[in-house]
Amino acid sequence: MKIELYLPVYKQFEYEKKFALLELKQITKCFLIDKIESTELGYEFDLTDEARLPALVTSLKRLTYVANIKINSEIIDTYQGVLEKSCPVNGHQKRQPTRYGAHGIHEYKGKFNPQIVSSILHQFSPTKNSKVLEPFCGSGTTLYESSIKGFENVGFDFNPLAVFLANTKLASINLSLPLAKKEMICVISNSKKFADTIYLESNERLDYLKNWFDIEQLKKIESFRLCANKIKKKEIRDSLLCIASNLIKEYSQQEPADLRIRRRKSLLPERCFFEVVQEKAEKYFSSLETVSQVLPANLPVGTAKNIDIRDTLALKDYFDYFDFAITSPPYATALPYIDTQRLSLVWLELASPKNIKVLDSTLIGSRELKKSEQNKLKEDLVENKDKLPEKLHNLCLDMLGSLTDNDGFRRQAMPFLVYRYFVDMKKMFENVLLMLKSGGKFALVVGHNKTTLGGVVFELNTPSYLATLAEHIGWDVSEIVCLDVYHRYDLHQSNSIDSESLVLLQKL
Ligand SMILES: C[S@@+](CC[C@H](N)C(=O)[O-])C[C@H]1O[C@@H](n2cnc3c(N)ncnc32)[C@H](O)[C@@H]1O
């Protein structure tokens, strides 16, 4: 019997084509398929033992980079095919849809695409009891994708907004849609009335927000938050707060497209905040409806925890617990995760304005560096106090040696930031090693970067550096796979990551 598989309509990267085949081989391994042929539209093969067709179809429906399966003349959609079809399309966009299910509820810088997580998971050949770890869970892409694939999962992030977003996505799995729609209409109607009478007192939080919003706008946003906070069901309350949080920068006096905090030059949106929240919430609920229609009931709900991944003691309950880890880690000079999200953090009461800077400086890859810390790091770097592998220590020394007086203060800090990053990532690798079971696999999607010091260009091959670091502390480096070029941020093109690699490690 001939089985034909059709690829999605979006243009695939070379690595996605390669992954599609790897996943297919993995999934069909136990069905004694002789030969998989490539066709113009995808793949085809013969199934000799027709009694195994139902089991094969169940497995094929899980493929990430296949949209449909043709058997005899019947066309069956894969789960991924259905989820991607439900994504909102802008114009004639032929880009990979990544905002299906709960994935699209809130933007988060450094998000990776859910398809890569799904494919890596399948290539790892999980069993139904496999447990997935995400050491830098961010907005929860790995966690949510693991949940909808049926795997137990736990993630960690030190940014409270990331943890809030990830947990909201995870809880969406058990959200009652009829109730959520009712609550949403009620909150919108109550907050419209409340916005006319609300009094915004003076305190640290509101004074901060008053600086970034027109007062009438702030009244609307604050009324919405207070009315939403009255909802008893946490998963509904948090979903509505997330949807609104994703819009507030758009309605603020900050330039919405700018990663850094700058006063806005572009015009404010014309449409009323409430109207847009309602529209976004309706779209969100309809994406969740698609998930509930195609996926089995009783999916596991994972969890995201606000824990610093360097804090070994706080992770001790998870030693020898996970089968796999999948992440996209921060870079040596990371994206300003906290800075870009200041408004949401303060509005949602996840951080006070005073705490923002402290929070920012504690994240791995932060660019914040006090003079006193710089002096201490200089001593550590020169002596290699943290016992980095020689290759990485030499890189830091080269960077330090290349500095001239012409380099500004940001560049002067680079060798120390890179050194501190390696030290932090070493700790992370040690902790993830403790948390994985023996034989456990760890996948990292990592970008390359570059910096110029004293006129010398340093191509920072972070994937290779991280592999060196991991090997140094006992990981086995299975493979480094080059992924294709991405262009992510228009405004900050010079800092953008234009090529990425997948680093695959194993705990022996
Ligand atoms: C590239 S982002 C991850 C994005 C995520 N894959 C997603 O799809 O949303 C890296 C994350 O590392 C987190 N992070 C930085 N330092 C950390 C630390 N010490 N412990 C835990 N998480 C940290 C940042 O807050 C950020 O969310």
Ligand as a Chemical Component Dictionary entry (heavy atoms), coordinates in Angstrom:
data_LIG
# 
_chem_comp.id                   LIG 
_chem_comp.type                 NON-POLYMER 
_chem_comp.pdbx_formal_charge   0 
_chem_comp.three_letter_code    LIG 
# 
loop_
_chem_comp_atom.comp_id 
_chem_comp_atom.atom_id 
_chem_comp_atom.alt_atom_id 
_chem_comp_atom.type_symbol 
_chem_comp_atom.charge 
_chem_comp_atom.model_Cartn_x 
_chem_comp_atom.model_Cartn_y 
_chem_comp_atom.model_Cartn_z 
_chem_comp_atom.pdbx_ordinal 
LIG C1  C1  C 0  16.416 33.061 24.670 1  
LIG S1  S1  S 1  15.397 33.261 26.052 2  
LIG C2  C2  C 0  14.422 31.831 26.054 3  
LIG C3  C3  C 0  13.200 32.003 25.214 4  
LIG C4  C4  C 0  12.318 30.777 25.145 5  
LIG N1  N1  N 0  12.965 29.674 24.452 6  
LIG C5  C5  C 0  11.009 31.084 24.453 7  
LIG O1  O1  O 0  10.695 30.485 23.434 8  
LIG O2  O2  O -1 10.298 31.979 24.938 9  
LIG C6  C6  C 0  16.489 33.032 27.394 10 
LIG C7  C7  C 0  15.832 33.112 28.759 11 
LIG O3  O3  O 0  16.823 32.881 29.773 12 
LIG C8  C8  C 0  16.349 33.512 30.936 13 
LIG N2  N2  N 0  17.435 33.581 31.923 14 
LIG C9  C9  C 0  18.517 34.379 31.930 15 
LIG N3  N3  N 0  19.259 34.151 33.024 16 
LIG C10 C10 C 0  18.658 33.175 33.731 17 
LIG C11 C11 C 0  18.958 32.491 34.938 18 
LIG N4  N4  N 0  20.033 32.811 35.649 19 
LIG N5  N5  N 0  18.130 31.502 35.341 20 
LIG C12 C12 C 0  17.029 31.188 34.634 21 
LIG N6  N6  N 0  16.684 31.823 33.488 22 
LIG C13 C13 C 0  17.476 32.803 33.041 23 
LIG C14 C14 C 0  15.856 34.866 30.428 24 
LIG O4  O4  O 0  14.967 35.460 31.332 25 
LIG C15 C15 C 0  15.194 34.439 29.117 26 
LIG O5  O5  O 0  13.823 34.232 29.315 27 
# 
loop_
_chem_comp_bond.comp_id 
_chem_comp_bond.atom_id_1 
_chem_comp_bond.atom_id_2 
_chem_comp_bond.value_order 
_chem_comp_bond.pdbx_ordinal 
LIG C1  S1  SING 1  
LIG S1  C2  SING 2  
LIG S1  C6  SING 3  
LIG C2  C3  SING 4  
LIG C3  C4  SING 5  
LIG C4  N1  SING 6  
LIG C4  C5  SING 7  
LIG C5  O1  DOUB 8  
LIG C5  O2  SING 9  
LIG C6  C7  SING 10 
LIG C7  O3  SING 11 
LIG C7  C15 SING 12 
LIG O3  C8  SING 13 
LIG C8  N2  SING 14 
LIG C8  C14 SING 15 
LIG N2  C9  SING 16 
LIG N2  C13 SING 17 
LIG C9  N3  DOUB 18 
LIG N3  C10 SING 19 
LIG C10 C11 SING 20 
LIG C10 C13 DOUB 21 
LIG C11 N4  SING 22 
LIG C11 N5  DOUB 23 
LIG N5  C12 SING 24 
LIG C12 N6  DOUB 25 
LIG N6  C13 SING 26 
LIG C14 O4  SING 27 
LIG C14 C15 SING 28 
LIG C15 O5  SING 29 
# 
